Amino acid sequence: MNLSESTWTDIRDADTDLAVLPVGSTEQHGPHAPLGVDYMTAEAIAEAGVEQYAADFDGEAVVGPTIPVGIAEEHRDFDGTLWVSEDTFRAYVRETMESLAYHGFDRVVVVNGHGGNVDALRECCGRISRDGDAYAVSYTWFDAVATEELGHGGPAETSFMRHLRPELVHEERTEEAAEGAAEQWGEWLNGTNLAYDSAEFTESGVVGDPRNGSEELGEELLAEAAGALSELLDAVATRAV
């Protein structure tokens, strides 16, 4: 069930206390991929994961509206990137979850598509769980799938978009993206990342080679991420809290 597409009476009559909240970012992903990669992937995984949960466990969950702007100031040098502070982000996500809990959806899985959100979401979900308003956990899809080529705007994310929204991938620009790409995220010395902003170590904004991967890989990543989310939803739904 999609909350935004439902009526208030549909939500009132929903036979579940479980909600899924997609969270992403609007930030550069190189010259070839759209700014909305992170929130588009989070939204797609949330919807597919809830469908899989219904098929695997006969369970029901409500998918809330996607939060499209996150903690992404590290990409500020690339046009179109939007960001909010960590305090603003935590408050917005927490208050959104409190709204869900007010209506009886007091078990929440946040589906995250952006690495910069990870720490804040862990803290936010921990705080709302400890304070007793709801039980919440955050699920970051790329931590749950078997891929070693995530990068940033690299093979995995570009493949995901090739499957999800191929018309938004500028294949003719992938060579430009690869030529200006970094091999790893950051500028590391003795376990310390010396760089705060991505423009310090990647000219195109990309980490990894987006020419690798395929639409088929994107389809596999979506299926794997949705399956993992389905298992997590069952664990959260049945957990004693």
Summary of the structure (lengths in Angstrom):
residues: 241
radius of gyration: 18.0
end to end distance: 23.8
largest distance: 57.0
contacts: 867
relative contact order: 0.20
helix: 48%
strand: 13%
